[in-house]
Amino acid sequence: MNLGDTLVSMGLPVYNGADRVEKVVHSVLGQDHPNLELVICDNASTDRTEEICRDLAATDARIVYHRQPSNIGQIPNFSDAIARARGTFYRWVGDDNWLAPDYVSRCLRVFEQDERLLLVTTQQAYTGPDGSSRTVPYSGSGYLADDPVDRFSESLRMLNEDPLAMDPLYSLMRREGVLGVNRGRVLLREDEIFAARMALAGPWGHVPEILAGRTWEVQHLADIARKIGAPSWHVRFATALQCRELLRALGEVPLTPAQRRRGRAVVARMYLRRHGTTATRRGRKLMSMAATLVGR
């Protein structure tokens, strides 16, 4: 299977990215893969994003620019980008992302070697607010398993142990395969739920080299809820809602009763682990408050 001439689409959902968007556009268009499409979905920006993107589209026929008539929300804008794309393969890019010039061609080589693969990830560099860069290698093989529950388990393991080692939402994907995966409702940690659903849908490949990068900043759940339009009460029940959606995901795919039991057990362990961490943190706060009161 030779994918050298296959159309690859990049989807760039953007909102008020005037000071960043041009750089990522040039990074995408600088790929050594010859057949490329860049779909920009502007979520009704109020800065100069529209003007910049229209100017860029006028100079390169590979750019497709679409402006939403009103702000439809972050997650729907992401979904609209992949729906408008035409490529056999697809990748989301953020306005703070960069790609190595051989990113697409290196990922396509992995697809050529294994026709089972739904997506291919790479090692990434993450830049923090202070300008420092961090990268975490992934050396596992759980995502290549034929058993969907093994892949599902690996997804939840990585989310809890080190989410920077694997970022499937910023991977090269088989577009039709990913379009068939239920994106679910607008929830906190929706990206983690979607990643688990993609793990159930098919095996993943990986290139253990830094071929992409993005910024990274730890955000409070309340801030994320406001950003994506989730109800504020979701913050208090984020883990319970996430685990409920993960159990629902297990019910959406054909599994044997034994596989379903294994999957549910994995979700239960994640719930207990995260609630145990929360309970420990709250206990420490209570002890600190008690010590302060006694000191008075």
Secondary structure as the mmCIF struct_conf table of DSSP 4:
data_model
#
loop_
_struct_conf.conf_type_id
_struct_conf.id
_struct_conf.beg_label_comp_id
_struct_conf.beg_label_asym_id
_struct_conf.beg_label_seq_id
_struct_conf.end_label_comp_id
_struct_conf.end_label_asym_id
_struct_conf.end_label_seq_id
TURN_TY1_P TURN_TY1_P1 GLY A 4 ASP A 5
STRN STRN1 VAL A 8 VAL A 14
BEND BEND1 TYR A 15 ASN A 16
TURN_TY1_P TURN_TY1_P2 ALA A 18 ARG A 20
HELX_RH_AL_P HELX_RH_AL_P1 VAL A 21 LEU A 29
TURN_TY1_P TURN_TY1_P3 GLY A 30 GLY A 30
BEND BEND2 ASP A 32 ASP A 32
BEND BEND3 PRO A 34 ASN A 35
STRN STRN2 LEU A 36 ASP A 42
BEND BEND4 THR A 46 ARG A 48
HELX_RH_AL_P HELX_RH_AL_P2 THR A 49 THR A 59
TURN_TY1_P TURN_TY1_P4 ALA A 61 ARG A 62
STRN STRN3 ILE A 63 ARG A 67
BEND BEND5 PRO A 69 SER A 70
HELX_RH_AL_P HELX_RH_AL_P3 GLN A 74 ARG A 84
BEND BEND6 THR A 88 THR A 88
STRN STRN4 PHE A 89 TRP A 92
TURN_TY1_P TURN_TY1_P5 ASP A 95 ASP A 96
STRN STRN5 TRP A 98 LEU A 99
TURN_TY1_P TURN_TY1_P6 PRO A 101 ASP A 102
HELX_RH_AL_P HELX_RH_AL_P4 TYR A 103 GLN A 113
TURN_TY1_P TURN_TY1_P7 GLU A 115 ARG A 116
BEND BEND7 LEU A 118 LEU A 118
STRN STRN6 LEU A 119 THR A 127
TURN_TY1_P TURN_TY1_P8 PRO A 129 ASP A 130
BEND BEND8 GLY A 131 GLY A 131
STRN STRN7 SER A 133 ARG A 134
HELX_RH_3T_P HELX_RH_3T_P1 GLY A 142 LEU A 144
BEND BEND9 ASP A 146 ASP A 147
HELX_RH_AL_P HELX_RH_AL_P5 PRO A 148 GLU A 161
HELX_RH_3T_P HELX_RH_3T_P2 PRO A 163 ALA A 165
HELX_RH_3T_P HELX_RH_3T_P3 PRO A 168 TYR A 170
BEND BEND10 SER A 171 SER A 171
STRN STRN8 LEU A 172 ARG A 174
HELX_RH_AL_P HELX_RH_AL_P6 ARG A 175 LEU A 179
TURN_TY1_P TURN_TY1_P9 GLY A 180 GLY A 180
BEND BEND11 VAL A 181 VAL A 181
BEND BEND12 VAL A 186 VAL A 186
TURN_TY1_P TURN_TY1_P10 LEU A 188 ARG A 189
HELX_RH_AL_P HELX_RH_AL_P7 GLU A 190 ALA A 201
STRN STRN9 TRP A 204 THR A 215
HELX_RH_AL_P HELX_RH_AL_P8 LEU A 221 ILE A 228
TURN_TY1_P TURN_TY1_P11 GLY A 229 GLY A 229
HELX_RH_3T_P HELX_RH_3T_P4 SER A 232 VAL A 235
TURN_TY1_P TURN_TY1_P12 ARG A 236 PHE A 237
HELX_RH_AL_P HELX_RH_AL_P9 ALA A 238 GLY A 251
TURN_TY1_P TURN_TY1_P13 GLU A 252 GLU A 252
BEND BEND13 VAL A 253 VAL A 253
HELX_RH_AL_P HELX_RH_AL_P10 PRO A 257 GLY A 295
#
